[in-house]
Amino acid sequence: MYSTYMSDDLLAVDDALVRLRRLWTTAPRQVGVPSVDMSSVLVVEACARGGAAEVTVGDVARFADVEHSTASRLVDRAVRAGLVDRAHSARDARRIVLTLTSSGHQLRDRAVGFRMAWLGGMLDGWPPDDVATFARLLSRFAAVVTERGGPGGLPPEP
């Protein structure tokens, strides 16, 4: 099917994904927090997406698609920046869990607001059906990547 190496469609998808990386790499600067590293934004996002569940360094590693040791360093940086707190788990005192500080919540709100405004501007003028189709197909692709793992060779999320 689409496993043909170097097909025009695959080249177009690859090119689009490389160009879209800019959204994440410029986000801290665009939300008015130039001193915050992009990795800290990823840690904050991983913690925020944990919802009511206890978020661990392992969860951050899976979300950011990095090794556990790298995620630990990223969490250390976010803790030093005052965006995340570490605490012992209420369920298992041997586990360390991560929670967002008020600064972490504020950063996440600004980052999400920036991304939504940017996306809204980029998709302005698109017919609603096209936006819905784009969202459905991109979500489907993201689900496959999540299931099978990223190109970095890390195992998929559980």
C-alpha positions as CSV (number, residue, x, y, z in Angstrom):
1,M,0.0,0.0,0.0
2,Y,1.9,3.1,1.2
3,S,5.0,1.2,2.2
4,T,6.6,2.0,-1.2
5,Y,9.8,3.9,-0.3
6,M,9.9,7.5,-1.4
7,S,6.4,7.8,-2.8
8,D,5.3,11.4,-3.4
9,D,2.6,11.1,-0.8
10,L,5.0,9.9,1.9
11,L,7.5,12.6,1.0
12,A,4.7,15.2,1.3
13,V,3.7,13.8,4.8
14,D,7.4,13.8,5.9
15,D,7.9,17.3,4.7
16,A,4.8,18.5,6.4
17,L,5.7,16.9,9.7
18,V,9.2,18.4,9.7
19,R,7.8,21.9,9.0
20,L,5.1,21.5,11.7
21,R,7.7,21.0,14.4
22,R,8.0,24.8,14.5
23,L,4.8,25.0,16.5
24,W,6.3,23.2,19.4
25,T,9.8,24.7,19.2
26,T,8.7,28.3,19.2
27,A,5.8,28.0,21.7
28,P,7.7,29.2,24.9
29,R,8.9,32.3,23.1
30,Q,5.4,33.0,21.7
31,V,3.6,32.7,25.0
32,G,5.9,35.3,26.5
33,V,8.2,33.0,28.5
34,P,11.5,33.0,26.6
35,S,13.3,31.7,29.7
36,V,11.3,28.5,29.7
37,D,12.8,25.6,27.8
38,M,10.6,23.6,25.4
39,S,11.4,20.5,27.4
40,S,9.7,22.1,30.4
41,V,6.6,22.8,28.3
42,L,6.5,19.1,27.4
43,V,6.8,18.1,31.1
44,V,4.0,20.5,32.0
45,E,1.9,19.1,29.2
46,A,2.5,15.5,30.3
47,C,1.5,16.4,33.9
48,A,-1.6,18.3,32.8
49,R,-2.7,15.4,30.6
50,G,-2.4,13.0,33.5
51,G,-5.7,14.3,34.8
52,A,-6.6,12.7,38.2
53,A,-4.0,10.0,37.8
54,E,-0.6,10.2,39.5
55,V,1.9,11.3,36.9
56,T,5.5,9.9,37.2
57,V,8.8,10.5,35.4
58,G,8.0,7.3,33.4
59,D,4.8,9.0,32.2
60,V,6.8,12.1,31.1
61,A,9.3,9.8,29.3
62,R,6.5,8.1,27.3
63,F,4.8,11.5,26.5
64,A,8.0,13.2,25.4
65,D,9.3,10.0,23.6
66,V,12.6,10.0,25.5
67,E,14.5,7.6,27.8
68,H,13.6,7.6,31.5
69,S,17.0,9.1,32.4
70,T,16.4,12.0,30.0
71,A,12.9,12.5,31.3
72,S,14.3,12.6,34.8
73,R,16.6,15.5,33.8
74,L,13.7,17.3,32.1
75,V,11.6,17.0,35.2
76,D,14.6,18.3,37.3
77,R,14.7,21.4,35.0
78,A,10.9,21.9,35.3
79,V,11.1,21.6,39.1
80,R,14.0,24.2,39.2
81,A,11.9,26.5,37.1
82,G,9.0,26.2,39.6
83,L,6.6,24.6,37.2
84,V,6.4,21.1,38.8
85,D,6.5,19.7,42.3
86,R,7.6,16.3,43.3
87,A,5.9,14.4,46.1
88,H,5.5,10.9,47.4
89,S,2.5,9.0,46.1
90,A,-0.5,8.8,48.3
91,R,-0.9,5.2,47.1
92,D,2.7,4.0,47.3
93,A,5.2,6.0,49.4
94,R,8.0,4.5,47.3
95,R,6.8,6.2,44.2
96,I,7.4,9.9,43.3
97,V,4.6,11.7,41.6
98,L,4.6,15.0,39.8
99,T,2.1,17.8,40.1
100,L,1.8,21.2,38.4
101,T,2.5,24.3,40.5
102,S,0.4,27.4,39.9
103,S,3.2,28.6,37.6
104,G,3.0,25.3,35.7
105,H,-0.8,25.7,35.3
106,Q,-0.4,29.3,34.1
107,L,2.3,28.2,31.6
108,R,0.1,25.4,30.3
109,D,-2.9,27.7,29.9
110,R,-0.8,30.2,28.0
111,A,0.7,27.5,25.8
112,V,-2.7,25.9,25.0
113,G,-4.2,29.4,24.3
114,F,-1.3,30.2,22.0
115,R,-1.7,26.9,20.1
116,M,-5.4,27.2,19.8
117,A,-5.2,30.8,18.5
118,W,-2.4,29.8,16.1
119,L,-4.4,26.8,14.8
120,G,-7.6,28.8,14.5
121,G,-5.7,31.4,12.5
122,M,-4.1,28.7,10.2
123,L,-7.4,27.0,9.6
124,D,-9.4,30.2,9.2
125,G,-11.3,30.0,6.0
126,W,-11.2,26.3,5.7
127,P,-14.7,24.7,5.4
128,P,-15.8,23.1,8.7
129,D,-16.0,19.7,7.0
130,D,-12.3,20.0,5.9
131,V,-11.3,20.9,9.5
132,A,-13.2,17.9,10.8
133,T,-11.6,15.6,8.2
134,F,-8.2,16.9,9.0
135,A,-8.7,16.5,12.7
136,R,-10.0,12.9,12.2
137,L,-7.1,11.8,9.9
138,L,-4.4,13.5,12.1
139,S,-5.8,11.9,15.2
140,R,-5.9,8.5,13.4
141,F,-2.2,8.9,12.5
142,A,-1.3,10.0,16.0
143,A,-3.1,6.9,17.4
144,V,-1.0,4.6,15.2
145,V,2.2,6.3,16.2
146,T,1.2,6.0,19.9
147,E,0.3,2.4,19.4
148,R,3.5,1.4,17.5
149,G,6.0,3.8,18.9
150,G,7.8,6.7,17.4
151,P,10.8,6.6,15.1
152,G,13.2,6.9,18.1
153,G,12.7,3.2,18.8
154,L,11.1,3.7,22.2
155,P,8.3,1.3,23.1
156,P,4.7,2.4,22.7
157,E,2.7,3.8,25.5
158,P,1.0,1.2,27.6
